[in-house]
Amino acid sequence: LATGPRQNNSIFYEIRTYDIKPSKMKEFVEMVNKFFHLRTAHSELVGFWSAELGAMNKVVHVWKYENFAHRTAVRQALANDSDWQGKFISAAVPLMEKQHNEIAYLVPWCQLGKPPKEGG
């Protein structure tokens, strides 16, 4: 992935990184497992990771969008989704310390593929 200026209003990936309060990481992961299907109903999740080594108490997820209009529509739909807002967001925000988002594009010679299995 490459970050930088918008490239032809085409497919891009949003990398969202959250720092979770250390004492709340287990609770956050349990909420993700229970309610994240509400989020994935709106757009394609490319990956979701948390670390056990290195930068601790972080989760990273990557979302695929067809263009910026698609992202705008998804963000609006999420804001209006009472299940997502009520069951996940309202409970998750107090568990977070900070959030960082960035946009990335595939470099021309790269393709994303599906992993042979989930997890691990």
C-alpha angles and dihedrals in degrees: 000000000000127000122210142091122350112283115216095312089279138134114322139168128232114213110203119190123188128190107213123204105261094236091049102050095099091049091048094051091048090052091049091052091049102041111018091099085074089062097042089055087073104047144353118286110211097184145343123199142171125186133233093183132039116008099029129204094025130126123195126194130178124208127194121222129183091218140325093282089058091051091049091051092048093048090050092049090050091050088054096043103103093191093053093044096043103038101035117010098046090051098038101050094068089054093057129086099188145343133217125191130186137170122233136181129205112255110243096256095050132087128186117230134187117261116247089247139002124253130015 
